[in-house]
Amino acid sequence: MAFYVLPSVAARIDKLLDEEAYGLWHWDIVREVYLLQEELKRMKTLVEKCSGQRQNKRLIPFLDQIRKLGDEAKDVFESLVDLKIKGDIPNVLRRCICLWKETRMLEMIEGFTSEIIYLERLFIRLRYHEESKLWLSDSEPDHPHNFVEVNVVGLEDVIRKLVSVLVDDEWKWCRVVSIWGKGGLGKTALAKKIYHHSKVRNNFDWFAWAYVSQKWQRRNVWETILVGLNKFDEGDRGQGDDKVAAKLFKFLKEHKCLVILDNITNVEAWDSVKAALPRNLETSSRILITCHNKEVLDSDAALKLIYSHELQPLNRATSLELFQNIAFPGKQLTGIKPVTKGIHSTYSLNSSQYKLPIEMDQMIGGCEGLPVAIVTLGGIFAAKLTKAEKQRMFTKWTKSGPGVVNLMALSYEDLPTYLKPCLLYLSLFPEGYQISVVKLIQLWVADEVIVQAMQGHPQYALNGGEIWMEDVAEYCLLELVERCMIQVGERDANSKIKTCYLDNMIREMCLQEAKREDFVHTIDHTSQVVGYHVFTAERLAIHEYNDIKGIKPHDNLRSLFFFNVILSDELLFRSLHRSDDIYSTKNRPWRSTLLLLRRVIRKFQRIWRYLINNFRSLRVLEFEGTEIFVGGELPSNIGKLTDLRYLSLQNASYVSKLPSTLGNLTRLQTLNLGMDSKFTVYVPDVILRLESLRHLYLPKKCHEKTKLSLNTLRYLQTLVNFNTKNCCVEDVFSMTNLRELRISGDFTLEGVDENLDWNLRIVSTANLRCLSIWSPDLRQIDPKHLEFLLLNCQNIRELTLTVAMKELPAYHQFSSKITYLYLSESGLDGDPMPILEKLRNLKVLGLHKAFTGKKISCSSQGFPQLDSLKLIENSNLVEWTVAKNSMPKLHQLEIVDCRKLKMLPCGLRLIETLRELKIERMPKAFKDRLMLKGGEDFCKFQYISSIICQNCH
């Protein structure tokens, strides 16, 4: 076992070094031997801590891997000693042979060191299970992940100036603000800071953010703005560009809006998009853009309504501060003037002197003041590099030379082997794309990115007692975020990462690496191919319309992604015009629409047939954001793709029936049938044959004849849109690994009466963490059924209830482990707080149309862990009281459209932890009482660092 092998190997190295057997070795070998010795000692310490748990079955694969590694290392060292003991080298040929052997030995020793470092990290990460609790010990992990959000330093004056330009009356002539400069300067990060600034939030009523990619389409930009303003309707999809532009123009002119247009790349993009923006009229709306060149706005320069700011690279002081924030968070710089002493530069910290290696100082200088490069470099050191890793990184940087491009390449090379394919996978997605983390993790697992990364390392059994691949994928994601290789987009109410994206410079580096390694092939605006697209990569991402028949099939293609590109706009408009020409004389325009739909569906069916017949080896088929016009039954030849692990038909249109051949896809792990909810879908009872399913998203509306058996899905982790009308509630009992259950529609328990056996179990798994119940028609749920379900789910952490109910279950019927609770459309008669405040671990509470009463009260000692509270559209609420010592940890409070509430409770001012207060759609009198000097509540809540009032009229 590893308990004996590691001391043996370490002793062998010590003996070699003591005897100076390395006298004739090359210096690179000597260095690697010393580094390996250090890592072996660290690993030996970790293993010794587990000496009392040798029978732990979760440890066995880990320790076996160490034993094998140790045995191989001993053999290599024996060969190395034999090589040098021979001493004299009589001729050049023998010397060349020895040099070749030395090189091979060096590569092997470097490999052993990397493997040991990998196993150390893996050991630490695999000590957790679920709630970051160790399965090897009860102590907290030594190295929790350190998340880095938008980090802007040295720009306080710039932010203050730009905020003033947007909100102060003296700048009311300014309609457009531009931030320009070369890539990597942090223009988007600065725009985000301004976008979320409290003064900006208090000044504007409506906000929208649109990313303008290099393959911009003005219609998409306008729609994105309307969606952000919450003014985009389904009917707008059928409108022409002129009407959409007119709607946006009118709303911006008449309301007080802030619109961010991020990454406008050229004059043509601005000239095309600006047609829907009232930039030259009297309006309270403002436009803020980021761009690379000042010339982008030259066409509007004559209007003299533009304020332009050129963003400069960071100076030495701010570069060091930014690096410090990322690499060594929690340590505040009090002085940044370096004093060179030997090979270190000394910087004064608040508690001690921190010695910055001169090499690191040089690398910071090599970032050229670009925040994206400094953040990336800081992310490397934030990963708690060992001495061996630091030394190897410095050596590589010295060889590659200074410069941002080389630093980006170094950051990729420095990644552990298991993280590289995970990062390259993100290059599949278009520029500026907000990637769903849940979807990304499912894709990593289905496309075997995680399996490939873990080859040769301890494996994980697919059962509830072991760590799942989804857990490993999540750890990989967190480490990439910690290293600043992936940027966090949005977080959910529990602060979990909801979306992520790649910075443009990192994405360009990933695209180059992916192309060099033949990892991904993309078809986008840069693809200039006549005839067939010929490629050999296993993954193909199509970012803009391309006739799929122009893609030459090859046997190795495993993953196919479409991004909004199944059918071109030109095809749709051409079909529409032809239809109109045919039927306009007959005054029957509805026939034109039917003919268009028929042609579009036929076109899609031809595309589908070509895809099925030529790409039989697909593992992943994703129609991300693409409208799929199926037209009736999904083609039955889908059953020929028997290698599929991931299939998403989300938002597919005109689907009424799924074929029985769906049951042939027995290797499926993720099946998303979340089609357009306008249509009911018949699903044949074949899903029970898909025994490998891990994530199942049923249709939002199933046909009444759909009756599904799901009792064979023992590996299922996610079940969405479950209901008892189309499924059997008893089947849930067999899902022993279920983590997330979302019920949509009917939920009734047959045979429930006064003699119900409350010990009966319908949920057998202790892994269930998330439960959601939603009734589309807001029918009242039977309280006994709800209580029975909650009693079966005593380990859930997140609970969402969007159903009507007259009263809440008793607090002891809720899971004591609940940290997130959201009640919507409940219509409770009484005050819910006396029950909810007894949930001792509750951290996030949302009440949306949750009660009809006029008064709520939070008593002393209630809500001991509550961090965030939202009160939304509780229209009858008049009075709210908060007792002393209630909600002692409250950090964030949001009140939206509770228009009868006259004032904030006085007890809130006793909560010293309150830092964020947001008021939206409340009466102007409520706002004035809080925000105006002389208002009755103005002085009471000045201690709150961020107070935002929006749409208070």
Residue pairs with C-beta under 8 A, 6 or more apart in sequence:
1 54
1 63
1 67
2 47
2 63
2 64
2 66
2 67
2 70
3 47
3 48
3 51
3 54
3 63
5 66
5 67
5 70
5 71
6 40
6 43
6 44
6 47
6 66
6 70
7 44
8 70
8 74
9 40
9 70
9 73
9 74
9 77
10 37
10 40
10 41
10 44
12 74
12 77
13 33
13 36
13 37
13 40
13 77
14 37
16 22
16 33
16 77
16 81
17 33
17 34
17 37
21 81
21 84
21 85
22 29
22 30
22 33
22 84
23 84
24 84
24 87
25 33
25 80
25 84
25 102
26 102
26 106
28 106
29 80
29 102
29 105
29 106
29 109
31 391
32 106
32 109
32 110
32 113
33 109
35 113
35 387
35 388
35 391
35 392
36 73
36 109
36 112
36 113
36 116
36 388
38 386
38 387
38 388
39 113
39 116
39 117
39 120
39 386
39 388
40 116
42 116
42 120
42 386
43 66
43 116
43 119
43 120
46 120
46 123
47 63
47 66
49 137
50 56
50 59
50 63
50 136
53 59
53 136
54 63
56 136
58 126
58 135
58 136
58 465
58 466
59 136
61 458
61 459
62 119
62 122
62 123
62 126
62 458
64 458
65 119
65 456
65 457
65 458
66 119
69 112
69 115
69 116
69 119
72 112
73 112
76 105
76 108
76 109
76 112
79 105
80 105
83 98
83 101
83 102
83 105
89 95
89 98
110 392
113 388
114 416
114 417
117 386
117 388
117 389
117 416
118 416
118 417
118 418
118 457
119 457
120 386
121 416
122 457
122 458
124 141
124 142
124 143
125 475
126 458
126 467
127 134
127 135
127 136
127 137
127 141
128 134
128 135
128 141
129 135
129 467
129 471
130 471
130 767
130 769
131 797
132 140
132 141
132 144
134 140
134 141
143 384
145 478
145 479
145 481
145 482
146 329
146 382
146 482
147 481
147 482
147 488
148 325
148 326
148 329
148 375
148 379
148 382
148 481
148 482
148 484
148 488
149 488
150 189
150 192
150 193
151 189
151 322
151 325
151 326
151 371
151 375
152 159
152 186
152 189
152 190
152 193
152 371
153 314
153 318
153 321
153 322
153 325
154 314
154 315
154 317
154 318
154 321
154 322
155 186
155 190
155 193
158 190
158 309
158 311
159 190
159 193
159 194
159 197
161 309
162 177
162 179
162 190
162 194
162 288
162 309
163 194
163 197
163 199
163 200
164 171
165 171
165 174
165 177
165 307
166 177
166 194
166 200
166 203
166 258
166 286
166 288
167 199
167 200
167 203
171 307
173 305
174 286
174 305
174 306
174 307
175 278
175 279
175 280
175 283
175 285
175 286
175 287
175 303
175 305
175 306
176 279
176 286
176 287
176 288
176 289
176 297
176 300
176 305
176 306
176 307
177 286
177 287
177 288
177 289
177 306
177 307
177 308
177 309
178 288
178 289
178 290
178 291
178 294
178 296
178 297
178 306
178 307
178 308
178 309
179 187
179 190
179 191
179 288
179 289
179 290
179 291
179 309
179 311
180 187
180 290
180 291
180 292
180 293
180 294
180 296
180 308
180 309
180 310
180 311
181 187
181 292
181 310
181 311
181 312
182 292
183 292
183 372
183 504
183 505
184 370
184 371
184 372
184 373
184 404
184 503
184 505
185 311
185 312
185 313
185 370
185 371
185 372
186 311
186 370
186 371
186 372
187 262
187 263
187 290
187 291
187 311
188 262
188 263
188 290
189 371
190 290
190 311
191 260
191 262
191 288
191 290
194 200
194 288
195 207
195 209
195 258
195 260
195 288
198 946
198 947
198 948
200 258
201 207
201 948
201 950
202 931
202 947
202 948
202 949
202 950
203 256
204 256
204 257
204 258
204 285
204 286
204 950
205 255
205 256
205 257
205 950
205 951
206 229
206 230
206 255
206 256
206 257
206 258
206 951
207 228
207 229
207 257
207 258
207 259
208 224
208 225
208 226
208 227
208 228
208 229
208 257
208 258
208 259
208 260
209 228
209 259
209 260
209 262
210 221
210 224
210 225
210 228
210 259
210 260
210 261
210 262
211 224
211 262
211 263
211 432
212 221
212 261
212 262
212 263
212 264
212 265
212 269
212 273
213 263
213 430
213 431
213 432
214 265
214 431
214 525
215 430
215 431
215 524
215 525
215 543
215 544
216 265
216 269
216 272
216 273
218 241
218 272
218 273
218 275
218 276
219 241
219 244
219 569
221 261
221 273
222 241
222 244
222 245
222 248
222 273
222 276
223 232
223 236
223 244
225 248
225 259
225 276
226 232
226 236
226 244
226 247
226 248
226 251
228 259
229 251
229 257
231 247
231 248
231 251
236 243
236 244
236 247
239 247
244 276
245 275
245 276
246 276
248 276
248 277
249 276
249 277
249 278
251 257
252 259
252 276
252 277
252 278
252 283
252 285
253 278
253 281
253 283
253 285
254 283
255 284
255 285
256 284
256 285
257 284
257 285
257 286
258 285
258 286
258 288
259 277
259 285
259 286
259 287
259 288
260 288
260 289
260 290
261 273
261 287
261 288
261 289
261 290
262 289
262 290
262 432
263 290
263 291
263 432
263 504
264 270
264 273
264 289
264 290
264 291
264 296
265 291
265 292
266 293
266 296
267 295
267 296
267 298
267 299
269 296
270 289
270 291
270 296
270 297
270 299
271 299
274 300
277 287
278 285
279 287
279 300
279 303
279 305
280 300
280 303
280 305
289 296
289 297
291 297
294 308
294 310
297 306
297 308
300 306
312 369
313 368
313 369
313 370
314 322
314 369
314 370
314 371
314 374
315 369
316 336
316 365
317 336
319 364
319 365
319 367
319 369
319 374
320 333
320 336
320 347
320 364
321 333
321 336
322 371
322 374
322 375
322 378
323 364
323 374
323 377
323 378
324 331
324 333
324 378
325 378
326 374
326 375
326 378
326 379
326 381
326 382
326 484
327 377
327 378
327 379
327 380
327 381
327 382
328 354
328 381
328 382
329 382
331 349
331 350
331 351
331 354
332 349
332 350
333 347
333 348
333 349
334 348
334 349
334 350
335 347
335 348
336 347
338 345
338 346
338 347
338 356
338 361
339 345
339 346
340 358
343 357
343 358
344 355
344 356
344 357
344 358
345 355
345 356
345 357
345 358
345 361
346 353
346 354
346 355
346 356
347 353
347 354
347 356
357 390
357 394
359 394
359 397
359 398
360 381
360 394
362 402
363 377
363 394
363 397
363 407
364 374
364 377
365 402
366 397
366 402
366 403
366 404
366 406
366 407
367 373
367 374
367 377
367 404
367 407
368 403
368 404
370 404
372 503
372 505
372 506
373 404
373 407
373 408
373 505
375 484
376 407
376 408
376 411
376 483
376 484
376 485
376 506
377 407
377 411
378 484
379 411
379 482
379 483
379 484
379 485
380 393
380 410
380 411
380 414
380 483
382 482
382 483
382 484
383 479
383 482
383 483
385 393
389 414
393 410
393 414
396 410
396 413
396 414
397 406
397 407
397 410
400 406
400 409
400 410
404 505
405 509
408 505
408 506
408 509
409 509
411 483
411 485
412 420
412 423
412 485
412 509
412 510
412 513
415 423
415 483
415 485
417 453
418 453
418 454
418 457
418 476
419 453
419 476
419 479
419 480
419 483
419 485
420 453
421 449
421 452
421 453
421 519
422 444
422 449
422 450
422 453
422 473
422 476
422 477
422 480
423 480
423 485
423 486
423 510
424 510
424 513
424 514
424 517
424 519
424 520
425 440
425 443
425 444
425 447
425 449
425 519
425 520
425 539
426 435
426 440
426 486
426 500
426 502
426 507
426 510
427 502
427 507
427 510
427 511
427 513
427 514
427 519
427 520
427 522
428 520
428 522
428 539
428 541
428 559
428 561
429 435
429 501
429 502
429 541
429 563
429 624
430 524
430 543
430 563
431 504
431 507
432 501
432 504
433 501
433 563
434 489
434 490
434 499
434 500
434 501
435 489
435 499
435 500
435 501
436 498
436 499
437 477
437 496
437 497
437 498
437 499
437 500
440 477
440 500
441 470
441 473
441 474
441 477
442 470
442 646
442 669
442 670
442 694
442 695
443 449
443 620
443 622
443 646
444 450
444 473
444 476
445 451
445 469
445 470
445 473
445 669
445 694
446 619
446 620
446 645
446 646
446 669
446 670
447 539
447 558
447 559
447 619
447 620
447 645
447 646
448 619
448 645
450 469
450 472
450 473
450 476
451 469
453 476
454 472
460 466
460 467
460 468
460 469
460 472
462 468
462 469
462 715
463 737
464 736
464 737
464 765
464 766
464 767
468 717
468 737
470 694
470 717
477 486
477 497
477 500
478 497
480 486
481 487
481 488
481 497
481 500
485 506
486 500
486 501
486 502
487 500
487 501
487 502
487 503
488 497
488 499
488 500
489 497
489 498
489 499
489 500
489 501
490 497
490 498
490 499
491 497
491 498
492 498
493 820
493 822
493 844
493 846
493 868
494 798
494 819
494 820
494 843
494 844
502 510
511 520
511 522
513 519
514 520
514 537
515 521
518 536
518 537
518 538
519 537
519 538
519 539
520 537
520 539
520 540
520 541
521 533
521 535
521 537
521 539
521 540
521 541
522 540
522 541
522 542
522 543
523 529
523 533
523 540
523 541
523 542
523 543
523 544
523 546
523 551
524 543
524 544
525 543
525 544
527 533
527 546
529 550
531 550
532 550
532 551
532 552
533 546
533 550
533 551
533 552
534 552
535 552
535 554
536 554
536 556
537 556
537 557
538 556
538 557
538 558
538 559
539 557
539 558
539 559
539 560
539 561
539 620
540 551
540 557
540 559
540 560
540 561
541 561
541 563
542 548
542 560
542 561
542 562
542 563
542 565
543 563
543 565
544 563
544 564
544 565
545 565
545 567
545 568
545 569
546 565
548 607
548 610
548 611
549 610
553 614
553 615
555 617
556 617
557 615
557 617
557 618
558 617
558 618
558 619
558 620
558 643
559 618
559 619
559 620
559 621
559 622
560 611
560 615
560 618
560 620
560 621
560 622
561 620
561 622
561 624
562 622
562 623
562 624
562 626
563 624
563 625
563 626
564 624
564 625
564 626
565 626
566 604
566 607
566 623
566 626
566 627
566 628
567 600
567 603
567 604
567 627
567 629
571 600
571 603
572 596
572 600
575 595
575 596
575 599
575 600
576 592
576 596
579 591
579 592
579 593
579 595
579 596
579 599
580 589
580 592
582 592
582 595
583 589
583 591
583 592
583 595
584 592
597 629
597 631
597 654
598 631
600 629
601 629
601 630
601 631
601 654
604 628
604 629
604 630
604 631
605 631
605 635
608 635
608 637
609 635
609 637
612 635
612 637
612 638
612 640
612 641
613 637
615 641
616 640
616 641
616 643
617 643
618 641
618 643
618 644
619 643
619 644
619 645
619 646
620 644
620 645
620 646
621 641
621 644
621 646
621 647
621 648
622 646
622 648
623 648
623 649
623 650
623 652
624 648
625 651
626 651
627 651
627 652
627 653
628 649
628 651
628 652
628 653
628 655
629 653
629 654
630 652
630 653
630 654
630 655
631 654
632 654
632 655
632 656
632 657
633 655
633 656
633 657
633 658
633 659
634 649
634 655
634 657
634 658
634 659
634 662
635 659
636 659
636 660
636 661
637 661
638 647
638 659
638 661
638 662
638 665
639 659
639 661
639 662
639 663
639 664
639 665
640 661
640 664
641 647
641 665
642 664
642 665
642 666
642 667
643 667
644 665
644 667
644 668
645 667
645 668
645 669
645 670
646 668
646 669
646 670
647 665
647 668
647 670
647 671
647 672
648 670
648 672
649 655
649 672
649 673
649 674
649 675
650 672
650 674
650 675
650 697
651 674
651 675
651 676
652 675
652 676
653 675
653 676
653 678
653 679
654 676
654 679
655 675
655 676
655 679
655 681
656 679
656 680
656 681
656 682
656 703
657 681
657 682
657 703
658 673
658 681
658 682
658 683
658 684
659 684
660 684
660 686
662 684
662 686
662 687
663 684
663 686
663 687
663 689
663 690
665 671
665 690
666 689
666 690
666 691
666 692
667 692
668 690
668 692
668 693
669 692
669 693
669 694
669 695
670 693
670 694
670 695
670 696
671 687
671 690
671 693
671 695
671 696
671 697
672 695
672 697
673 681
673 683
673 697
673 698
673 699
674 697
674 698
674 699
674 700
674 720
674 721
675 681
675 699
675 700
677 700
677 701
679 701
680 699
680 701
680 702
680 703
680 704
681 699
681 701
681 702
681 703
681 706
682 702
682 703
682 705
682 706
683 698
683 699
683 702
683 703
683 706
683 708
683 726
685 707
685 708
685 709
687 693
687 696
687 708
687 709
687 710
687 713
688 708
688 709
688 710
688 711
688 712
688 713
689 712
690 713
691 712
691 713
691 714
691 715
692 715
693 713
693 715
693 716
694 715
694 716
694 717
694 718
695 716
695 717
695 718
696 710
696 713
696 716
696 718
696 719
696 720
697 718
697 720
697 721
698 708
698 719
698 720
698 721
698 722
698 726
698 727
699 721
700 721
700 744
702 723
702 725
702 726
704 725
704 726
706 726
707 726
707 727
708 726
708 727
708 728
709 728
709 731
710 716
710 719
710 727
710 728
710 731
710 732
710 734
710 735
711 728
711 730
711 731
711 733
711 734
712 734
713 731
713 734
713 735
714 734
714 735
714 736
714 737
715 737
716 735
716 737
716 738
717 737
717 738
717 739
717 740
717 767
718 738
718 739
718 740
719 732
719 735
719 738
719 740
719 741
719 742
720 740
720 742
720 744
721 742
721 744
721 745
722 732
722 741
722 742
722 743
722 744
723 743
723 744
723 745
723 746
723 747
724 746
724 747
724 748
724 749
725 745
725 746
726 745
729 747
729 749
729 762
730 762
732 738
732 741
732 762
732 763
733 761
733 762
733 763
733 764
734 764
735 764
735 765
736 764
736 765
736 767
737 765
737 767
738 763
738 765
738 767
738 768
739 767
739 768
739 769
739 770
740 768
740 769
740 770
740 771
741 763
741 768
741 770
741 771
741 772
742 770
742 771
742 772
742 774
743 771
743 772
743 773
743 774
744 774
744 776
745 774
745 775
745 776
747 773
747 781
747 785
747 789
748 782
748 785
749 762
749 782
749 784
749 785
749 788
752 782
752 784
752 785
752 788
756 784
756 788
758 788
758 791
761 792
762 788
762 789
762 792
763 789
763 792
763 793
766 795
767 795
768 793
768 795
768 796
769 795
769 796
769 797
769 798
770 796
770 797
770 798
771 789
771 793
771 796
771 798
771 799
771 800
772 798
772 799
772 800
772 801
772 802
773 781
773 786
773 789
773 800
773 801
773 802
773 803
774 800
774 802
774 803
775 781
775 802
775 803
775 804
778 802
778 803
778 804
778 825
779 803
779 804
780 803
780 804
780 805
780 806
781 803
781 804
781 805
783 805
783 806
783 807
783 809
786 801
786 803
786 805
786 809
787 809
787 813
790 809
790 813
790 814
790 815
791 813
793 815
794 815
794 816
794 817
795 815
795 817
796 815
796 817
796 818
797 815
797 817
797 818
797 819
797 820
798 818
798 819
798 820
798 821
799 814
799 815
799 818
799 820
799 821
799 822
800 821
800 822
800 824
801 822
801 823
801 824
801 826
802 824
802 825
803 825
803 826
804 825
804 826
804 827
805 826
805 827
805 828
806 827
806 828
806 829
807 828
807 829
807 830
808 828
808 832
808 835
808 836
809 835
810 835
811 835
811 836
811 838
811 839
814 839
816 839
816 840
816 841
817 841
818 839
818 841
818 842
819 841
819 842
819 843
819 844
819 865
820 842
820 843
820 844
821 836
821 839
821 842
821 844
821 845
821 846
822 844
822 845
822 846
822 848
823 832
823 846
823 847
823 848
823 850
824 846
824 848
824 849
824 850
825 848
825 849
825 850
826 832
826 849
826 850
826 851
827 849
827 850
827 851
827 852
828 850
828 851
828 852
828 853
829 851
829 852
829 853
830 851
830 853
831 851
831 853
831 855
831 856
831 857
832 847
832 850
832 851
832 856
833 856
833 857
833 858
833 859
833 862
834 857
834 859
836 842
836 845
836 863
837 858
837 859
837 862
837 863
837 886
838 862
839 863
840 864
840 865
841 865
842 863
842 865
842 866
843 865
843 866
843 867
843 868
844 866
844 867
844 868
845 863
845 866
845 868
845 869
845 870
846 869
846 870
846 872
847 870
847 871
847 872
847 874
848 870
848 872
848 873
848 874
849 872
849 873
849 874
849 875
850 874
851 874
851 876
851 877
852 876
853 876
853 877
854 876
854 877
854 878
854 879
854 900
855 877
855 878
855 879
855 880
855 881
856 877
856 879
856 880
856 881
857 880
857 881
857 882
857 883
858 880
858 881
858 882
858 883
858 886
858 887
858 907
859 883
859 886
860 883
860 884
860 885
860 886
861 885
861 886
862 883
862 886
862 887
863 886
863 887
863 890
864 888
864 889
865 889
866 887
866 889
866 890
867 889
867 890
867 891
867 892
868 890
868 891
868 892
868 893
868 894
869 887
869 890
869 892
869 893
869 894
870 893
870 894
870 895
870 896
871 877
871 880
871 894
871 895
871 896
871 898
872 894
872 895
872 896
872 897
872 898
873 896
873 897
873 898
874 898
875 897
875 898
875 899
875 900
876 900
877 898
877 900
877 901
878 900
878 901
878 902
879 901
879 902
880 901
880 904
880 905
881 905
881 907
882 905
882 906
882 907
882 908
882 910
882 911
883 907
884 907
884 910
885 910
886 907
886 911
887 911
888 911
888 913
889 913
890 911
890 913
890 914
891 913
891 914
891 915
891 916
892 914
892 915
892 916
892 917
892 918
893 908
893 914
893 916
893 917
893 918
894 917
894 918
894 919
894 920
895 901
895 918
895 919
895 920
895 922
896 918
896 919
896 920
896 921
896 922
897 920
897 921
897 922
898 922
899 921
899 922
899 923
901 922
901 926
902 926
903 926
903 929
903 936
903 937
904 930
904 937
904 940
904 941
906 940
908 914
908 941
909 940
909 941
909 943
912 943
914 943
914 944
915 944
915 945
915 946
916 944
916 945
916 946
916 948
917 941
917 944
917 946
917 947
917 948
918 947
918 948
918 949
918 950
919 926
919 927
919 930
919 947
919 948
919 949
919 950
919 952
920 949
920 950
920 951
920 952
921 950
921 951
921 952
922 949
922 952
923 952
923 953
924 952
924 953
926 952
927 949
927 952
928 935
929 935
929 936
929 937
929 938
930 937
930 938
930 941
930 947
930 949
931 938
931 947
931 949
932 938
941 947
